[in-house]
Amino acid sequence: MDLTGLILRVTAGRPHVLLATVPGGAAVRLAAERLLRARDWPQASTPAKADLLLVAGPDLPELRTALERLWRDMPAPRARVHARTPDEVEAALDSGRALLGSPAVQRESAAPPGEAVGHREGEHGAQERHEGDDQAPGHDGGGGGEGEAGRAGDAHGGPDGEHAPHDAGQDTEAEHGDGRQAPDGQVPDGQAPDGHGDHGDNGNHGDHGGHGGHGDHGGHGGHGGHGGGQTDMPGGLPMAEPGADRDGLTLDRLHLPLGPFLADWPAGLTVRLVLQGDVVQRVDVDELARPSDDAAVEAFWVQPWLRAASGEPVTVGEAVRRRAAAHLDSLGRLLAVAGWPAEAVRAGRLRDDLLSGAPRAAVAPRLERLTRRVGRSRTLAWLTRGIGVVTAQKAREAGAGGPAARADGDVTARYRQWLADIRHDLPRLEDPAPLDVAVEDSPRGPWSAEAPPSAALIALLPPLLEGAELAAARLVVASLDPDPEELVSRGVVEVARG
């Protein structure tokens, strides 16, 4: 019996797909999530749990090292494909499945680097066969294992195999937010605790050894750049080093990058933390990866505002539909980080229906149920209260507007503001009036190509995260959910130059 062939056929029949989204890949990510849901293919949470790596979006040279690390951390059998546009997703997944089921390709992919060129050619074979791309990502020694993908749970989801993402904090299975623990390990509203650990692939729910590689933009090579004479451990993880904390005590501290491919995380964003215990002592945000001249990065969520600013006719209905879908996308990420995957999936489905042009009557009852259930959840509010407080004054001083400023409060206030905005936009989904960008805010605030609203949200992160526990830091980022595409989009740059 050909056991190898049998294993490959089983793996290729329903592969676990790891989505690595780069800036400019939001539309590709959305198309991939819809198709994976339709095919009942589970999304993997980490490279160690993945069979197929799908890179979503344009080729950004600065992120090739991090993507290469993802690939190296995937066990055999494995395949790698790249979809630069939504139209390429289906063919890329089909190509990846074919590569997974090919014994010849898998032998090549599993060969040690020093023994055969197959380590390089085989791992990129999916790209080459699907796209004809003969340029492989760079390969240096930076970063750490599973966390390059940064998906902390395997997201096998419910019986339909939907994506059910999980929190990547360093907490226990039932610990969320600021370290508080839900009674009896429950998730919001007493739902079964399937968000943190009842999937076999979720064992390393809080494995921040994996996160060590998130921010590895070429040349970081471990974390030597953070000083202190750290010694790299296997997998690229640095050893803890002693340092004074805020109380004057000498405690171990660890340099930990989050991003650029962390689960339910702004694509391409890398935040570097210095931790003592699980408390964040210092925060630095890396400069965003910029596209090369031949890579077109488009800001998906603000397209109506970009088009209107360039003089193209855009209706209010189109803009508020995109804005409501963006809030549902952000809400789904926050719910996933908080450990409520079932509602995260429902938010994703409603998001997709809005983007596909579903009429108000078709989505209104489901949106009402979602907003009522999430908005009234006492458990979710308890998990997120008092975390990441942004007053209206602090938001104005940072140049932030939109939901973050109107919420005038903590994580709880911000997700409730998203819900209120969705309810407000629902009756206007078919409004034919022309869009005035000075009147209608983009999803993350008043639109300005010279000062995209996400720039202010990113600027808020360091003071908000310092002093927070690691799990709370994840919730803070998810509740602000800045969009790096706004800062590197070709359309934004062109409009700003005027």
N, C-alpha and C positions, 0 to 999 in steps of 0.2 A: 504494500500500500504506500502511495506517495503522500506521507504525512505533511511534508513541506508544502506541496501543492494544495492539499486540503486546507491547511492553516491559511495560506494566502487567499484562497477562494472565500473562506469564511470572513477574513478581515476585509477583503475588498467588497463583500456583499453589503456591509453596513459599517463603513469606516468612521472612526472618531476624528472629527475635523477640528483642527486648531486654527482659528481665525487671527491673523496678524494684520491689523488695520493701520495703514500709514496715513498721515495727513493728506487729504484729498481723496481718501477711500471710503468716505461715509456712505455714498450711494452704492458702492460695491458691497460694503458690509451689509447694508439693508437688504440688497438683492440676495446675498449669500444666506442670510438668516432666514429669509422667506423660503428659499429653495431647500435648505436643509430641513426646515420644518415640514415642507411638503413631502420630502423623501424619507422622513423619519431617520435622518442621520444625526446622531448626537454630536454636540459640540464638546470638544475636549477642553479641559481647564488648564492643563500644563503640557509641556512637550513630552513628559514621561508618560502621559496618558493618551497621546495622539498617534494616529496612524497617518494622517494626511495634513500637511501644512498648506493653508491657503493664504497667500499674501494678497491683501485687498488694497488696491490703489496704485498710484504711480510709483516709479522707481526713484527713491530718494537715496543718493549715494551715502549720506551721513548715517543712514539707518541700516546699511548693509551688514555691518559688524554685528549688530544686535540680532538681525534676522539669521545670520550665519550661526550664531550661538543657539538660537532656537532649533535650527536644523540639527546641529551636532548633538543636542540633548534629546532628540527623539530616538527611541529604540526601533530596531528593525522588527517587522517590516514597516517601511515608511515610504512616503512619496511627498513631493513638493510641487506646487503649482502656483501660478501667479495670474490674477485677473486684474487688469488695469481699469476696466470699465464694467458696468453691470452686465452688458451684453456678453461678456466673456466668461461669466461665472459658471454657467451650465456646462460649457465645453471644458472649462478647467477642472470641474469636479469629475466629469466623465473621464478626462485624461488621467486624473489622479487615481481613480478607481482602477483603470486599466494598468497603470504602473504598479499599483499595490498587488495586483494579481499576477504579475509577471515574475517568474522565478529568476530569469536572467537579470532583470533590473534590480531585484532585491539582493542578489549575490554581489552585484557591482556596488550597490549602496552600502552593503555591510563590510566591504573590504577595507582593511586598515589603510590609512593614508599613505604609508610608506610602501605598501605592496602593490597598489594599483591606482591608476588615475580614476578608477570608478568611484572613489570616495568623493571626488569633485564632480565628475561627469554624471555619475549615477544620481547623486543627490539633486542635481539640477536638471536631470533628464526630463522631469515633468514640465519644467519651464521650456526647455529647448524643444521638446516635441510638440508642446501646445502653442508656443509663441514664436519659436525661432530665435529666442533671445540667447545670444552667445556670450553674454557678460555675466559672470557669477559674482555674487557679493564678496566683499573682502573677508579675510580670515585672519583675525588676530586672536590673542589669548584673553581678551577681556571678558568680564562678566561672569555671572554664576548661573547655574543650572535651570531648573524648571521655571524660575520666575521671569525669564525673558518673556514668556508668553503672559505670565502674570495672571493667569486665570486660576483662581484658588480652588475651584471645585470643578468637577467634570461636567456639570450641566447636562446630565442625561435627562433631567426633567421628569415630567409625568409620564403616563402610559403612552402618550403620543410621541414621546421622544423629543419633546421640545427643549429648546435651550432654557435651562434654569440656572443662571449664574449664581456665584457665591462670593461671600466676602473673603478678601485676601488678608485680613488682619492676622496678627500674631496671637489672637485670643483662642479660647477653647471653643468647642463646637457651639455652645449656646451663648457665648459672650459677644456683645456687640457694643457699638457706640462708645461710650466713655468708660467701658469696662464693667458696666452693670450687667447682671445676668438675669435673663427672663425666668420667671418662676417655672420650675419643673422643666427647664430647657425648652420652653415653648417659643414659637415664633409668633408674629402678630396675630391677634384675635384667636389664639388657641389652635391655629392650624398645625397640622402634623409637621414636626421639625425636619422637613426634607430639604431645607436649604443648607444644612450644615452637617453632612456626614452620613446620611443614610444611603449614599451612592458609594459603591465600592471604590470609585476613583477619587473620592474626596479625602482620602486619608490624610494628606498633607495640607489640611485646611489652612493652617497658619504657618506654612513652611517658608520662612523668610530667608532660608538659605537660597531658595529659588529667586527671591527678589534681588539678590545680590547682583544679578546681571541685567536688571532692567535698563539701567541708564547707560549702558556701555556704548557710548558713541566713540568711534574709533580712537584708540590710543589711551583709553582709561586704564586698560589692563589691570584688572583687580580694582583696588581703590587707592593706589599709591598716591594719586593726586590729592587725597585728603590729608596727607601728612601723617606724622606720628610714627613713621617707621613700621607700618603694619606689615605682617607677613601673610602672604596669600595661602589659603588653605585649599584643599582639593575642591574643584568645582568653581574656583575663583572667589570664594568667600574670604573676607578678611577676618583676622583674629580681633577680638575685642582688645581695646587698650585702655589703660586707666586715665581718668581725667576728672577735674573738679566739677561737681554739679552746682546747681544754683544755691544749694544750702552750704556750700563749702566743703562737702564730703568728697572723697576720692572714690569714684565708682567706675566700673568698666563702661566704655562707650563703644558703640558700633556705628560705622558709616553704612547707610542703607539707601540705595537708590530705588525709587519707585517709578516705573515706566521704562521704556516708552510703550510696552505692549502688555501692561497690566490689565487684569480683567475689569471690565466696566470702568474704564479709565479713559481720559481724553487722549486720543490717538496722537502719539509722538511726543507727549509731554513727559519730561523727566524731572522729578523732584528728589533732591538728595537730602536725606535726613541724617542727623547725628543723634543716636539714641543712647540713653542710659536707662537700663531696664527696658520698659516699654514706653518711656516718656520721651517725647521729641525735645531735644535741646537746641538744635539749630537746623535751619532749612535754607537750602539754596535751590534755585530753579535754573536748569540748563537752558541755554539758548535753543530755540526750536530749530529742527532740521529744515534747511531751505532746499527747494527743488533746484535741479540743474536746469539749464536753458531749455532742454528738450522735454522736461517733465512738466505737465500742466496740472497744477493743484487747483481745484475748484472748491470754493466754500459752499457746500451743499445747502446748509440750513438757511443761508441768507441770500440765496439766489434771487428771490423776488425783489429784494431791496437793491441788490447790485444791478439788476436789469432796469428797475425803475430809475435808479440814479443815473444810468447811462441814456435815459430818454425813451426806453422801450415801454410800451403800454402794459401795465400790470394791474389787475383788479385787487381790491381789498380782500375779496373772498379767497383768492389764491394765496395772498400773504398770510392771512390769519389761519388758513388751513395748514400751511407750512409751519407756522409758529406753534399751533396746537400740537402738531405731530412732533415737533422738536421738544416740547415740554413733556410729552408722553415718553419720548426716547430717554430724556434725562431722568424722568420719574422711574422708568424701568431699571436704569442703572443704579439709582439710589436704593430701590427696593431689593435689588439683587445683592448689593453690598450689605444691606441691613438684614438679609437672610429671609426674604419673603419671595421666593422664586415664582410661586404660582401667580401672584399679582404682577410680578415683573413680566411674565409671559403674556398676561392679558393686556398689559400696557403696550407691549410690543405688537400684538395683533391689532389693537386699535390704531396705533401709529401707522401700521402698514395699510389699514383700510382708509385712513384719511389721505395718505399719500397716493393711493390708487384712485382717489376721486369719489369715494363712497358718499352718497347723499346724506344729509343731516339726519333724515328719518331712520336710516339704517344703523347709524352709530350712536345716536342720542341715548337710547335706553342703556346700552352697554357702558357708555361713558358715565352716565349718571350712577350706575351701580359701582363702577370703579372708584369714582371720586367720593362717593358716600362711604364705601368700605374702607378705603385708605385714609380719607380725611378724618373719619371717626374712630380709627383704631387707637385705643388707649395704649396698647402695648408698643406700637410703633412710636407714638409720641413719647412714651416713657423712655424708650431706647435712645431717642435723639434729642431730648430736651437739654437745654443748657450748653449744647456743643456748638462751637464755631459761631459765636454771636457776632453779627454784623449789624450795627445800628445804622439808621438812615444817614446820620451825620458821617459815620466812618465810611460808608459807601460813597457819599458825595465827595469826601476828601480824597478818596482813591480814584475818583472819576467813574465809578460804577453806577449804573442805573438799572432799569428793568426790574425783574422779579427780586433780585438780590437786595435792591434798595427798598422796594415797596414792602418787602417782608418785614424789614426792621426788626430782625431777631435771629433766632438760632436755626439749626437744621430743620426742626419741626416747622417753624414759620415759613421757611423757604419752600418746602415741598407742598405745604398747604397753599402757598401763593401760586405755585404752578397749577394746582387744582382749580383755584379760583379763576385764574386766567383762561384755563381750558373751558370752564363753564361760560365765561364771558364771550369767548370766541365762537362757541358752538352755533349760536343763532346767525352768525355772519358768514358762514362757510360759502354761501352763494352770492355774497354782496358784489354787485357789478361795478361799484364806484371805483374810480381810478385811485391807485395807491399813492399816498403822500408820505414819503419816507420821514418827513419832519413830524408827522402826526402819529403814525403807527410804528411802535417799537419793533425791532427785530427780536428774535427769541431771547437774546441775552441782554437787551437794552437798546437805547436809542442808537440808530445806525449812523456810523461815520467811518468812511474808508480811512481817514487820517488817524482816527483813534478807535479801532474796533472795540466793541464792548468787552470781548474776551481778554483783551490786554489788561484792563482794570481788574477783572476777576482773577487773573493769574497773579497780578501784583498784590492782591489781598491774601494770597495763600501763606507766605512766610510768617507774618504776624499772627495769623489765625492758627497755624499748625504748631508753632513753638509753645511748648508746655502741655500740648495735648498728648493723650495716649495714642498709640499707633492705630488701634481700631477706630478711634474717634477721628483720626486724621483722614482715614479713608472715607468716612461719612461726610466730613467737611468738603473734601474735594468733589465727591459725588453730588452734594447739594448745591455747589456753585457751578459745576460742570462746564468749565470754559471750553471753547471750541478752538483748538490751535489752527484749524483750517482758515479761520478768519484772518489770522496774522500772516499766513504764507500763501494765500490764494492769489493766483495770477490776476483774477478780476479785481480784487481789492487793490492790489498794487497799481494796476492800470488806472482805476478810478482815482486813487489818491494822487497819482502823478498828473491827472487831469487833462 
